Amino acid sequence: MEFWTATVAAPNRSADFARRAEAAGWDGMLVVDSQNLSGDPYICLALGAEATETLGLATSVTNPVTRHAAVTASSALSVQRLSGGRMVVGIGRGDSALAHLGRAPARLGWFERYVAHLQAYLRGEEVAFAAIDIPHDAAGPTEVLGLAGEPEISSIRWISDGPKVPVEVVATGPRVIGIAARHADRVLLALGAEPKRVAWGMETARQAAEQAGRDPDELKFGAYVNVVCHDDPAVGRELGRATTGLFARFSVMYGEISGPADAAQAEVFRNLHDLYDMNAHGQAGGQQTTALTEEFIDGYAVVGDPDHCVSRLRDLVDLGVDKFLVMGPNFAAPSPEARAAAARFAEEVLPRLRG
């Protein structure tokens, strides 16, 4: 059972955050990859690697557009070597990183090819030049240079022995879940914490794996869950409102709702879609947060005292989730009340779930 905490890519704070996460009992540190909103994740992960001994290190999440697959593989392998095998590539279709370039998330075909190429690079395999999506109006073929010798195929030539860097695909909709089921080392579901929604995602993945000839029983599952451990649910809801809105939006990115939702939940999802302001992405007070009702937050997120948090998360463990990517207040939050909620989760919830 793994529990990972998240942070922005802040080079001057990453080493300290990593040390504190390891000391508090977290299994890993997730670092945002959104170039217009925060720093470079691989620099931050490298600093975290140097400051710790056992802490896992991951992008949360990178995308298939802002870096070529060979570049992502090389960066991940660099952290892998530096950390002694603790790196994980978390990847999705892209959200804020692409929005700040005026683009929507990557197209599905592009995304699937990218994940397949990334996996090949990380396994030390070769990728044919003809399969590499570099537009000719960006760079022509090397043959125009008249070289005496040139590479004939693409591979990471400096890769060394050791454990492969896992690739974990973050998925919400059925088609991306299918891509994850076909190519990922782990399927990371971003569907909230309701068992019915997580179970739907897992079954969708298993069906896609079986159709692709992959043993569905071999799939591993993780879940992004919004958690606030607080005795007063009203206070907890406000502490988790911004990140709950951020993640819930993924289920209605294009206006259609992914996963099961009753009538009241569907109305919240639609309102969230219509109100979402990327200029206030993940920020408290953004107009999108007004779409979230108390009932919706209580279902989609996990908000309550330690007993409640343990019970809700055990429901997901029982489904087969063995990795939790915990969103919400962390120990570095600016608010004392948020830091207190994070401390209670680490001290009163984590030990019971691992026990």
Contacts in CASP RR format, 6 or more apart in sequence:
PFRMAT RR
TARGET T0000
AUTHOR 0000-0000-0000
METHOD contacts of the structure
MODEL  1
MEFWTATVAAPNRSADFARRAEAAGWDGMLVVDSQNLSGDPYICLALGAE
ATETLGLATSVTNPVTRHAAVTASSALSVQRLSGGRMVVGIGRGDSALAH
LGRAPARLGWFERYVAHLQAYLRGEEVAFAAIDIPHDAAGPTEVLGLAGE
PEISSIRWISDGPKVPVEVVATGPRVIGIAARHADRVLLALGAEPKRVAW
GMETARQAAEQAGRDPDELKFGAYVNVVCHDDPAVGRELGRATTGLFARF
SVMYGEISGPADAAQAEVFRNLHDLYDMNAHGQAGGQQTTALTEEFIDGY
AVVGDPDHCVSRLRDLVDLGVDKFLVMGPNFAAPSPEARAAAARFAEEVL
PRLRG
1 317 0 8 1.000
1 322 0 8 1.000
1 323 0 8 1.000
1 324 0 8 1.000
1 353 0 8 1.000
1 354 0 8 1.000
2 27 0 8 1.000
2 28 0 8 1.000
2 322 0 8 1.000
2 323 0 8 1.000
2 324 0 8 1.000
3 26 0 8 1.000
3 27 0 8 1.000
3 28 0 8 1.000
3 323 0 8 1.000
3 324 0 8 1.000
3 326 0 8 1.000
3 350 0 8 1.000
3 353 0 8 1.000
4 26 0 8 1.000
4 27 0 8 1.000
4 28 0 8 1.000
4 29 0 8 1.000
4 30 0 8 1.000
4 56 0 8 1.000
4 58 0 8 1.000
4 60 0 8 1.000
4 323 0 8 1.000
4 324 0 8 1.000
4 325 0 8 1.000
4 326 0 8 1.000
5 21 0 8 1.000
5 26 0 8 1.000
5 28 0 8 1.000
5 29 0 8 1.000
5 30 0 8 1.000
5 326 0 8 1.000
5 330 0 8 1.000
5 331 0 8 1.000
6 29 0 8 1.000
6 30 0 8 1.000
6 31 0 8 1.000
6 32 0 8 1.000
6 60 0 8 1.000
6 325 0 8 1.000
6 326 0 8 1.000
6 327 0 8 1.000
6 328 0 8 1.000
6 330 0 8 1.000
7 13 0 8 1.000
7 14 0 8 1.000
7 17 0 8 1.000
7 29 0 8 1.000
7 30 0 8 1.000
7 31 0 8 1.000
7 32 0 8 1.000
7 44 0 8 1.000
7 330 0 8 1.000
7 332 0 8 1.000
8 31 0 8 1.000
8 32 0 8 1.000
8 37 0 8 1.000
8 38 0 8 1.000
8 39 0 8 1.000
9 31 0 8 1.000
9 32 0 8 1.000
9 33 0 8 1.000
9 34 0 8 1.000
9 38 0 8 1.000
9 39 0 8 1.000
9 40 0 8 1.000
9 41 0 8 1.000
9 43 0 8 1.000
9 44 0 8 1.000
10 17 0 8 1.000
10 38 0 8 1.000
10 39 0 8 1.000
10 44 0 8 1.000
11 39 0 8 1.000
11 40 0 8 1.000
11 43 0 8 1.000
11 44 0 8 1.000
11 47 0 8 1.000
13 332 0 8 1.000
14 31 0 8 1.000
14 43 0 8 1.000
14 44 0 8 1.000
14 45 0 8 1.000
14 47 0 8 1.000
14 48 0 8 1.000
14 51 0 8 1.000
15 47 0 8 1.000
15 48 0 8 1.000
15 50 0 8 1.000
15 51 0 8 1.000
16 51 0 8 1.000
17 29 0 8 1.000
17 48 0 8 1.000
17 332 0 8 1.000
18 29 0 8 1.000
18 47 0 8 1.000
18 48 0 8 1.000
18 49 0 8 1.000
18 51 0 8 1.000
18 52 0 8 1.000
18 55 0 8 1.000
18 57 0 8 1.000
19 48 0 8 1.000
19 51 0 8 1.000
19 52 0 8 1.000
20 331 0 8 1.000
20 332 0 8 1.000
21 28 0 8 1.000
21 29 0 8 1.000
21 52 0 8 1.000
21 55 0 8 1.000
21 331 0 8 1.000
22 28 0 8 1.000
22 52 0 8 1.000
22 53 0 8 1.000
22 54 0 8 1.000
22 55 0 8 1.000
24 331 0 8 1.000
24 346 0 8 1.000
25 346 0 8 1.000
25 350 0 8 1.000
26 55 0 8 1.000
26 346 0 8 1.000
26 350 0 8 1.000
27 55 0 8 1.000
27 56 0 8 1.000
28 55 0 8 1.000
28 56 0 8 1.000
28 57 0 8 1.000
28 58 0 8 1.000
29 45 0 8 1.000
29 48 0 8 1.000
29 55 0 8 1.000
29 56 0 8 1.000
29 57 0 8 1.000
29 58 0 8 1.000
30 58 0 8 1.000
30 59 0 8 1.000
30 60 0 8 1.000
30 325 0 8 1.000
31 41 0 8 1.000
31 44 0 8 1.000
31 45 0 8 1.000
31 57 0 8 1.000
31 58 0 8 1.000
31 59 0 8 1.000
31 60 0 8 1.000
32 38 0 8 1.000
32 41 0 8 1.000
32 60 0 8 1.000
33 41 0 8 1.000
33 59 0 8 1.000
33 60 0 8 1.000
33 61 0 8 1.000
33 62 0 8 1.000
33 63 0 8 1.000
33 66 0 8 1.000
33 97 0 8 1.000
34 95 0 8 1.000
34 96 0 8 1.000
34 97 0 8 1.000
34 100 0 8 1.000
35 66 0 8 1.000
35 97 0 8 1.000
35 100 0 8 1.000
36 96 0 8 1.000
36 97 0 8 1.000
36 100 0 8 1.000
36 101 0 8 1.000
37 96 0 8 1.000
37 97 0 8 1.000
37 100 0 8 1.000
37 281 0 8 1.000
41 59 0 8 1.000
41 62 0 8 1.000
42 59 0 8 1.000
42 75 0 8 1.000
42 76 0 8 1.000
42 78 0 8 1.000
42 79 0 8 1.000
45 57 0 8 1.000
45 58 0 8 1.000
45 59 0 8 1.000
45 79 0 8 1.000
45 83 0 8 1.000
45 87 0 8 1.000
46 78 0 8 1.000
46 79 0 8 1.000
46 82 0 8 1.000
48 55 0 8 1.000
48 57 0 8 1.000
49 57 0 8 1.000
49 79 0 8 1.000
49 82 0 8 1.000
49 83 0 8 1.000
49 84 0 8 1.000
49 86 0 8 1.000
49 87 0 8 1.000
50 82 0 8 1.000
54 86 0 8 1.000
55 86 0 8 1.000
56 83 0 8 1.000
56 86 0 8 1.000
56 87 0 8 1.000
56 88 0 8 1.000
57 79 0 8 1.000
57 83 0 8 1.000
57 86 0 8 1.000
57 87 0 8 1.000
57 88 0 8 1.000
58 87 0 8 1.000
58 88 0 8 1.000
58 89 0 8 1.000
58 90 0 8 1.000
58 168 0 8 1.000
59 76 0 8 1.000
59 88 0 8 1.000
59 89 0 8 1.000
59 90 0 8 1.000
59 91 0 8 1.000
60 90 0 8 1.000
60 170 0 8 1.000
60 325 0 8 1.000
61 90 0 8 1.000
61 91 0 8 1.000
61 92 0 8 1.000
61 94 0 8 1.000
61 170 0 8 1.000
62 72 0 8 1.000
62 89 0 8 1.000
62 90 0 8 1.000
62 91 0 8 1.000
62 92 0 8 1.000
63 91 0 8 1.000
63 92 0 8 1.000
63 93 0 8 1.000
63 94 0 8 1.000
63 95 0 8 1.000
63 97 0 8 1.000
63 98 0 8 1.000
63 105 0 8 1.000
63 106 0 8 1.000
64 91 0 8 1.000
64 92 0 8 1.000
64 93 0 8 1.000
64 94 0 8 1.000
64 106 0 8 1.000
64 110 0 8 1.000
64 111 0 8 1.000
64 114 0 8 1.000
64 115 0 8 1.000
65 94 0 8 1.000
65 97 0 8 1.000
65 98 0 8 1.000
65 101 0 8 1.000
65 103 0 8 1.000
65 106 0 8 1.000
65 110 0 8 1.000
66 97 0 8 1.000
66 98 0 8 1.000
66 101 0 8 1.000
67 75 0 8 1.000
68 132 0 8 1.000
68 134 0 8 1.000
69 114 0 8 1.000
69 117 0 8 1.000
69 118 0 8 1.000
69 121 0 8 1.000
69 127 0 8 1.000
70 117 0 8 1.000
70 121 0 8 1.000
70 127 0 8 1.000
70 154 0 8 1.000
70 156 0 8 1.000
72 89 0 8 1.000
72 91 0 8 1.000
72 118 0 8 1.000
73 118 0 8 1.000
73 121 0 8 1.000
73 122 0 8 1.000
73 156 0 8 1.000
73 165 0 8 1.000
74 121 0 8 1.000
74 156 0 8 1.000
76 87 0 8 1.000
76 89 0 8 1.000
76 122 0 8 1.000
76 165 0 8 1.000
77 87 0 8 1.000
77 122 0 8 1.000
77 156 0 8 1.000
77 158 0 8 1.000
77 159 0 8 1.000
77 165 0 8 1.000
79 86 0 8 1.000
79 87 0 8 1.000
80 86 0 8 1.000
80 87 0 8 1.000
80 163 0 8 1.000
80 165 0 8 1.000
81 160 0 8 1.000
85 162 0 8 1.000
85 163 0 8 1.000
85 165 0 8 1.000
87 165 0 8 1.000
88 165 0 8 1.000
88 166 0 8 1.000
88 167 0 8 1.000
88 168 0 8 1.000
89 118 0 8 1.000
89 122 0 8 1.000
89 165 0 8 1.000
89 166 0 8 1.000
89 167 0 8 1.000
89 168 0 8 1.000
90 167 0 8 1.000
90 168 0 8 1.000
90 169 0 8 1.000
90 170 0 8 1.000
90 188 0 8 1.000
91 115 0 8 1.000
91 118 0 8 1.000
91 167 0 8 1.000
91 168 0 8 1.000
91 169 0 8 1.000
91 170 0 8 1.000
92 105 0 8 1.000
92 106 0 8 1.000
92 111 0 8 1.000
92 169 0 8 1.000
92 170 0 8 1.000
92 171 0 8 1.000
92 176 0 8 1.000
93 105 0 8 1.000
93 106 0 8 1.000
93 108 0 8 1.000
93 111 0 8 1.000
93 176 0 8 1.000
94 105 0 8 1.000
94 106 0 8 1.000
95 105 0 8 1.000
95 250 0 8 1.000
95 281 0 8 1.000
96 278 0 8 1.000
96 281 0 8 1.000
98 104 0 8 1.000
98 105 0 8 1.000
98 106 0 8 1.000
99 278 0 8 1.000
99 281 0 8 1.000
100 278 0 8 1.000
105 253 0 8 1.000
106 114 0 8 1.000
108 175 0 8 1.000
108 176 0 8 1.000
108 179 0 8 1.000
110 133 0 8 1.000
111 176 0 8 1.000
111 179 0 8 1.000
112 179 0 8 1.000
112 182 0 8 1.000
112 183 0 8 1.000
113 131 0 8 1.000
113 133 0 8 1.000
115 167 0 8 1.000
115 169 0 8 1.000
115 179 0 8 1.000
115 183 0 8 1.000
115 184 0 8 1.000
116 183 0 8 1.000
117 127 0 8 1.000
117 131 0 8 1.000
117 132 0 8 1.000
118 167 0 8 1.000
119 167 0 8 1.000
119 183 0 8 1.000
120 126 0 8 1.000
120 127 0 8 1.000
121 127 0 8 1.000
121 154 0 8 1.000
121 155 0 8 1.000
121 156 0 8 1.000
122 156 0 8 1.000
122 159 0 8 1.000
122 164 0 8 1.000
122 165 0 8 1.000
122 167 0 8 1.000
123 164 0 8 1.000
124 155 0 8 1.000
124 156 0 8 1.000
124 159 0 8 1.000
125 155 0 8 1.000
126 153 0 8 1.000
126 154 0 8 1.000
126 155 0 8 1.000
127 153 0 8 1.000
127 154 0 8 1.000
127 155 0 8 1.000
128 153 0 8 1.000
128 154 0 8 1.000
129 141 0 8 1.000
129 152 0 8 1.000
129 153 0 8 1.000
129 154 0 8 1.000
132 154 0 8 1.000
142 150 0 8 1.000
142 151 0 8 1.000
143 150 0 8 1.000
166 185 0 8 1.000
166 186 0 8 1.000
167 183 0 8 1.000
167 184 0 8 1.000
167 185 0 8 1.000
168 184 0 8 1.000
168 185 0 8 1.000
168 186 0 8 1.000
168 187 0 8 1.000
168 188 0 8 1.000
168 222 0 8 1.000
169 176 0 8 1.000
169 179 0 8 1.000
169 180 0 8 1.000
169 183 0 8 1.000
169 184 0 8 1.000
169 186 0 8 1.000
169 187 0 8 1.000
169 188 0 8 1.000
170 180 0 8 1.000
170 188 0 8 1.000
170 190 0 8 1.000
170 224 0 8 1.000
171 177 0 8 1.000
171 178 0 8 1.000
171 179 0 8 1.000
171 180 0 8 1.000
171 187 0 8 1.000
171 188 0 8 1.000
171 189 0 8 1.000
171 190 0 8 1.000
171 205 0 8 1.000
172 189 0 8 1.000
172 190 0 8 1.000
172 191 0 8 1.000
172 250 0 8 1.000
172 251 0 8 1.000
172 253 0 8 1.000
172 258 0 8 1.000
173 204 0 8 1.000
173 251 0 8 1.000
173 258 0 8 1.000
173 259 0 8 1.000
174 201 0 8 1.000
174 204 0 8 1.000
174 258 0 8 1.000
177 187 0 8 1.000
177 189 0 8 1.000
177 201 0 8 1.000
177 204 0 8 1.000
177 205 0 8 1.000
177 208 0 8 1.000
178 204 0 8 1.000
178 205 0 8 1.000
178 208 0 8 1.000
178 209 0 8 1.000
180 187 0 8 1.000
180 188 0 8 1.000
180 205 0 8 1.000
181 187 0 8 1.000
181 204 0 8 1.000
181 205 0 8 1.000
181 206 0 8 1.000
181 208 0 8 1.000
181 209 0 8 1.000
181 212 0 8 1.000
181 214 0 8 1.000
181 216 0 8 1.000
181 219 0 8 1.000
182 208 0 8 1.000
182 209 0 8 1.000
182 212 0 8 1.000
182 214 0 8 1.000
185 220 0 8 1.000
186 219 0 8 1.000
186 220 0 8 1.000
186 221 0 8 1.000
186 222 0 8 1.000
186 323 0 8 1.000
187 202 0 8 1.000
187 205 0 8 1.000
187 219 0 8 1.000
187 220 0 8 1.000
187 221 0 8 1.000
187 222 0 8 1.000
188 221 0 8 1.000
188 222 0 8 1.000
188 223 0 8 1.000
188 224 0 8 1.000
188 323 0 8 1.000
188 325 0 8 1.000
189 198 0 8 1.000
189 201 0 8 1.000
189 202 0 8 1.000
189 221 0 8 1.000
189 222 0 8 1.000
189 223 0 8 1.000
189 224 0 8 1.000
189 321 0 8 1.000
190 223 0 8 1.000
190 224 0 8 1.000
190 247 0 8 1.000
190 250 0 8 1.000
190 251 0 8 1.000
191 197 0 8 1.000
191 198 0 8 1.000
191 200 0 8 1.000
191 201 0 8 1.000
191 223 0 8 1.000
191 251 0 8 1.000
191 258 0 8 1.000
191 259 0 8 1.000
192 198 0 8 1.000
192 223 0 8 1.000
192 224 0 8 1.000
192 225 0 8 1.000
192 226 0 8 1.000
192 247 0 8 1.000
192 248 0 8 1.000
192 251 0 8 1.000
192 300 0 8 1.000
192 301 0 8 1.000
193 223 0 8 1.000
193 225 0 8 1.000
193 226 0 8 1.000
193 227 0 8 1.000
193 299 0 8 1.000
193 300 0 8 1.000
193 301 0 8 1.000
193 302 0 8 1.000
193 312 0 8 1.000
193 313 0 8 1.000
193 316 0 8 1.000
194 299 0 8 1.000
194 300 0 8 1.000
195 315 0 8 1.000
195 316 0 8 1.000
195 319 0 8 1.000
196 260 0 8 1.000
197 259 0 8 1.000
197 260 0 8 1.000
197 261 0 8 1.000
198 223 0 8 1.000
198 316 0 8 1.000
198 319 0 8 1.000
198 321 0 8 1.000
199 319 0 8 1.000
200 259 0 8 1.000
200 260 0 8 1.000
201 259 0 8 1.000
202 219 0 8 1.000
202 221 0 8 1.000
202 319 0 8 1.000
202 320 0 8 1.000
205 216 0 8 1.000
205 219 0 8 1.000
205 221 0 8 1.000
206 216 0 8 1.000
206 219 0 8 1.000
207 216 0 8 1.000
209 215 0 8 1.000
209 216 0 8 1.000
209 218 0 8 1.000
209 219 0 8 1.000
210 216 0 8 1.000
220 322 0 8 1.000
220 323 0 8 1.000
221 319 0 8 1.000
221 320 0 8 1.000
221 321 0 8 1.000
221 322 0 8 1.000
221 323 0 8 1.000
222 321 0 8 1.000
222 322 0 8 1.000
222 323 0 8 1.000
222 324 0 8 1.000
222 325 0 8 1.000
223 316 0 8 1.000
223 321 0 8 1.000
223 323 0 8 1.000
223 324 0 8 1.000
223 325 0 8 1.000
224 247 0 8 1.000
224 325 0 8 1.000
224 327 0 8 1.000
225 301 0 8 1.000
225 302 0 8 1.000
225 313 0 8 1.000
225 316 0 8 1.000
225 324 0 8 1.000
225 325 0 8 1.000
225 326 0 8 1.000
225 327 0 8 1.000
226 240 0 8 1.000
226 243 0 8 1.000
226 244 0 8 1.000
226 247 0 8 1.000
226 300 0 8 1.000
226 301 0 8 1.000
226 302 0 8 1.000
226 327 0 8 1.000
226 328 0 8 1.000
227 301 0 8 1.000
227 302 0 8 1.000
227 303 0 8 1.000
227 309 0 8 1.000
227 313 0 8 1.000
227 326 0 8 1.000
227 327 0 8 1.000
227 328 0 8 1.000
227 345 0 8 1.000
228 236 0 8 1.000
228 237 0 8 1.000
228 239 0 8 1.000
228 240 0 8 1.000
228 301 0 8 1.000
228 302 0 8 1.000
228 303 0 8 1.000
228 304 0 8 1.000
228 328 0 8 1.000
228 329 0 8 1.000
228 341 0 8 1.000
229 304 0 8 1.000
229 305 0 8 1.000
229 306 0 8 1.000
229 309 0 8 1.000
229 341 0 8 1.000
229 342 0 8 1.000
229 344 0 8 1.000
229 345 0 8 1.000
229 348 0 8 1.000
229 349 0 8 1.000
230 236 0 8 1.000
230 239 0 8 1.000
230 303 0 8 1.000
230 304 0 8 1.000
230 305 0 8 1.000
230 337 0 8 1.000
230 341 0 8 1.000
230 344 0 8 1.000
231 304 0 8 1.000
231 305 0 8 1.000
233 298 0 8 1.000
233 303 0 8 1.000
233 304 0 8 1.000
234 294 0 8 1.000
235 337 0 8 1.000
236 303 0 8 1.000
236 304 0 8 1.000
236 341 0 8 1.000
237 294 0 8 1.000
237 297 0 8 1.000
237 298 0 8 1.000
237 301 0 8 1.000
237 303 0 8 1.000
239 328 0 8 1.000
239 329 0 8 1.000
239 335 0 8 1.000
239 337 0 8 1.000
239 338 0 8 1.000
239 341 0 8 1.000
240 297 0 8 1.000
240 301 0 8 1.000
240 303 0 8 1.000
240 328 0 8 1.000
240 329 0 8 1.000
241 284 0 8 1.000
241 285 0 8 1.000
241 289 0 8 1.000
241 292 0 8 1.000
241 297 0 8 1.000
242 282 0 8 1.000
242 283 0 8 1.000
242 284 0 8 1.000
242 285 0 8 1.000
242 286 0 8 1.000
242 289 0 8 1.000
243 282 0 8 1.000
243 327 0 8 1.000
243 328 0 8 1.000
244 292 0 8 1.000
244 297 0 8 1.000
244 300 0 8 1.000
244 301 0 8 1.000
244 327 0 8 1.000
245 272 0 8 1.000
245 282 0 8 1.000
245 288 0 8 1.000
245 289 0 8 1.000
245 291 0 8 1.000
245 292 0 8 1.000
246 281 0 8 1.000
246 282 0 8 1.000
246 327 0 8 1.000
247 300 0 8 1.000
247 327 0 8 1.000
248 268 0 8 1.000
248 269 0 8 1.000
248 272 0 8 1.000
248 292 0 8 1.000
248 296 0 8 1.000
248 300 0 8 1.000
249 272 0 8 1.000
249 273 0 8 1.000
249 276 0 8 1.000
249 288 0 8 1.000
250 258 0 8 1.000
251 257 0 8 1.000
251 258 0 8 1.000
251 259 0 8 1.000
251 261 0 8 1.000
251 269 0 8 1.000
252 258 0 8 1.000
252 269 0 8 1.000
252 270 0 8 1.000
252 272 0 8 1.000
252 273 0 8 1.000
253 273 0 8 1.000
255 270 0 8 1.000
255 273 0 8 1.000
257 266 0 8 1.000
257 269 0 8 1.000
257 270 0 8 1.000
261 269 0 8 1.000
264 293 0 8 1.000
264 295 0 8 1.000
264 296 0 8 1.000
265 296 0 8 1.000
265 300 0 8 1.000
268 291 0 8 1.000
268 292 0 8 1.000
268 293 0 8 1.000
268 296 0 8 1.000
271 291 0 8 1.000
272 288 0 8 1.000
272 291 0 8 1.000
272 292 0 8 1.000
274 291 0 8 1.000
275 287 0 8 1.000
275 288 0 8 1.000
275 290 0 8 1.000
275 291 0 8 1.000
276 288 0 8 1.000
277 286 0 8 1.000
277 287 0 8 1.000
277 288 0 8 1.000
280 286 0 8 1.000
280 287 0 8 1.000
280 288 0 8 1.000
297 303 0 8 1.000
302 308 0 8 1.000
302 309 0 8 1.000
302 312 0 8 1.000
302 313 0 8 1.000
306 344 0 8 1.000
306 345 0 8 1.000
306 348 0 8 1.000
306 349 0 8 1.000
306 352 0 8 1.000
309 345 0 8 1.000
309 349 0 8 1.000
310 349 0 8 1.000
310 352 0 8 1.000
310 353 0 8 1.000
313 324 0 8 1.000
313 349 0 8 1.000
313 353 0 8 1.000
314 353 0 8 1.000
316 324 0 8 1.000
317 353 0 8 1.000
326 345 0 8 1.000
328 342 0 8 1.000
329 335 0 8 1.000
329 338 0 8 1.000
329 339 0 8 1.000
329 341 0 8 1.000
329 342 0 8 1.000
330 338 0 8 1.000
330 342 0 8 1.000
331 339 0 8 1.000
331 342 0 8 1.000
331 343 0 8 1.000
331 346 0 8 1.000
332 339 0 8 1.000
333 339 0 8 1.000
333 342 0 8 1.000
END
